[in-house]
Amino acid sequence: MKIHPTAIVDPAAELGEDVQVGPYAIIEGDVTIGAGCVIGPHAVIHRYTTLGEGCQLGVGVVLGGLPQDRKYQGERSFLQIGTNNIIREYVTLHRASGEDNVTTVGDDNFIMAYAHAGHNATIGSDCLIASYAGISGHVVIEDKVNIGGLVGIHQYVTIGQLSMLAGVSGATRDIPPFTISEGRPARPRGINVIGLRRNGISRESIEALRAAFKVVYASGLNVGEAIARVEDEVPQTPEMMEFLDFHRRRDEGSRGRREQR
């Protein structure tokens, strides 16, 4: 391990092999840091945080801060971060609200400068989150999502897998998988064709998604009618069926947020 002499590391913290800790960083007790992590200058890792192997933290990153939630009463809760994440300058990721609840981040994410994820959020793997994105409490971001800069995401919103949310957008309702959405409030504008191709999705499935999208958003049918028509007319590839399942569930919660009951 390489720990700068100005860093403050609690003896109760567990650091894996080859961890590097930069100048003036602070690591509290009840923290676990995996092998090969690089902790940048002035970073702060609060208690009850777990950081997987191979993560890189930029200057001033704050992990595991207390939840910004009026309901929080000092209970123990956690922040768990997976492996090989790049978390750039001044990103803040807060632990959860509620006894033993967890804010989670998966593997291989790139979270750019000044982004924020609030309490009880769930971020999947292979996501790109650009600078100044604001991810509210209880948000779910599925795998391989691309979030543009200056985006705001309302609490309890779900962002479906392999979707793209354009910069300066505001998501107040769930965003379907495999789509590109933009605006304030954000609305689906089409299928994320480039992202799908880059991830090896077949041409047949991409065309099925395009056809399903047109029926759901441009046919004038209500959701139930559109789903029935797509089932009858469009090839049932795995991605297309996930797209339909998302729309079946989208109104289960309050105001189009299926996690908000």
N, C-alpha and C positions, 0 to 999 in steps of 0.2 A: 504494500500500500504506500501511496505517496500523499501525505497529508501536510498541507502548508502549515507552517508554525503559527500563523494568525487564525487558522480555522479553530472552531470550538466543536468538539465531538464528544458527546456524552458517553461515558464508559459503558452504559447500558445499551448503546446502539450496536448492532451487528453488521459489520462490513465484510463483504466477501473479498476474495483474492484480487489483487491488482486494481483496487478502487483508488481513484485519484480525487482528492478534495482540494479545491482552490482556495485562494486567500479570502479570509473573512467569512467563509461559509459557516453555517450553524447546522448541526445535526443533533436533534434531541434524542432522548432515550425512547425505548419501545419503537425503534426504527430498524428496518432490515433493508440492506442495500446489497444487491447481487453482484457477482464478480464482474470486473471489467467496466464498471460504471465510472463516468467522469462527471464530477460535481463542480460546476463553474463557480467563479468568484461571487461572493455575497448571496449565494443560494441559501435558502432556509428549508430544512426538511423537518416538519413537526412530528410529534409522537403519533403512533398508530399508523404510520405510513410504511408500505412495503414497495420496494422498487426492484424490478426484475433485472436480470443480467444484461449487460451491454447497453444500458441507457446513457444518454448524454444530456446533461442539463446546462443551459446557458447561464449567462450572468443574471443574478437576481431572481431566479425561479423560486417560487414559494409553493411547496407541496404540503398538503395535509392541514392547511389553516382551518380554523373553526368555521363551521357553516354559517353563511349569512342568512339565517333563518330565525324569525322571531319565536318559533316554536322550540328552538334548541334550548335545553336546560342544563347543559354541561355533561350530558351522558357520554359514555365511551362509544366511539364510532371510528370508522376506518377509511383509508384511501389505499387502494391496491392497484399497482401499475405493473404491467407485464414487461416483456423483454424487448430490447433493441428499439426503444422509443427515442426519438430526437425531440427534445422539449427546449425551445429556444428562449431568448431573453425575456425575462419578466412575466413569463406565463404563470398563472395561478390556478391550482387545482385543489379544491376544498374537500375535506372529508364529509361524511354523510351526517344527516340529522336523524335522530332516533336510535335507541339503544342497539348496539352491535350492527347497525346498518352500514353499508359499504358504498362508496363511490369507486367505480372501477374503470380502468383504462386497459385495453388489450395490448397486443404486440405490434411492433413495426409501424407505429404511427409517427407522423411528422407534424408537430404542433408548433406553429410559428409565433413570433414575438408578440407579447401582450395579449394573447388569447386567454380566455377564462372558461373554466367549467365549474359549475356550482355543485352544491350538495346533492347526493343521491343520483348524480348523473351516471350514465353507462355509455362508454365509448368503446366501440369494437376494435378491430384490428385493420391494419393497412389503410388507415384514414389519413387524409391531408386536411389540416385545419389551418387556414391562413390567419394573418395578423389581425388582431383586434376583434376576432370573433367572440361573441358573448353567448355562452351555452348555459341556460338557466337550470335551476334545480329540477331533478327528476326527468331530464331529457334522456332519450335513448337514441344513440347514433349507431346504426348497424355497420357491418364491415364494408370497407372499400368506398367510403363516402368522401366526397371532395367538397369542402366548405370554403367559400370565398371570403375575402377580407371584409371587415366591417359588417358582418352578418350578425343579426340578433335572432336567437331562438327562444321562443316562449316556453315557460315551464310545462312539463309533461308532453311536449311534442316528440314524436318519433320520426327520425329521418331514415328512410328505407335504404337497404343495401345498394351499393353501386349507383347511387344517385349523386347529382351535383347540384349544389345550392349556390347560385351566382352571387358575386360580391354585392354588398350594400343592400341585401335582401333582408326581409323580416319574416320568419316562419312562425305563424300563429296556429297552424293546423299541421297534421301529419303530412309528410312529404313521401309520395309513393316511391318504391324501389325502381331503379333502372331509368329514372327520369332526370331531366334538367328542369329546375324550377328557378324562378326569379321574381322580383318585385316586392312591394310592401303593401299588402301581405303577399308572400310568395305563392305563386301558382305554377303548376306544371305546364311547360311549354313544348315538350317533346321528349323523345327517348334519348338517353345518353349513349349514342351510337359509338362514339370514339372510346369511351370508357369500357363499354361492353366488348368491343373488338380487342382492346388491349388486354382484357382478362380472359380471352379465349372463348367467349360465348359464340355459338354457331350462328351462321348467317340465317338459318331457318328460324332460330329463336328470336333474333333481332327483328326479322320481318314480322313474326307473330306478335311481338311487343308493339311494333308500329301499328299493326292492324288493330290490336286491342285498344291502344291509346286513342285512335281515331273514333272508335265506337264509344268509349267511355266519355271522351271530352268534346267530341264534335258532332255527335249524332242527334243530340237533343233528347235522348232517352234518359229516364231516371236511372239511378245506380242499379237497381234490381233488374230492370229491363236490359240495360247495357250488358251486365254480367251474363244474363241468359243468352243474349245474342252472340257474345264472344264465345261462350261455350259451344254454341251450335256451329259457328262459322270459322273459328280461328284454330290452327293447330295447337294442341295442348302440350307445349314444351314446358320444362320445369320453371323457367323464368317467367313465362307468361302466366302459369298457374299461381306463382307467388305474387305477381302483379294483381291478379284477380282476388286472391285471398286477402291482400292488403286492403282492397276496396270493400270487401265484405266486412272487415273489422273496423274500418275507419270511423264509423259513427258509434262504436260501442261505448266510448268514453264521452266526456263532456266536451262540446264544441269542437268535435273532430279530433280530439286527442285521446287515443284509445287507452293510454296509461292513466288518464284522469277520470276516475270513476265518480 
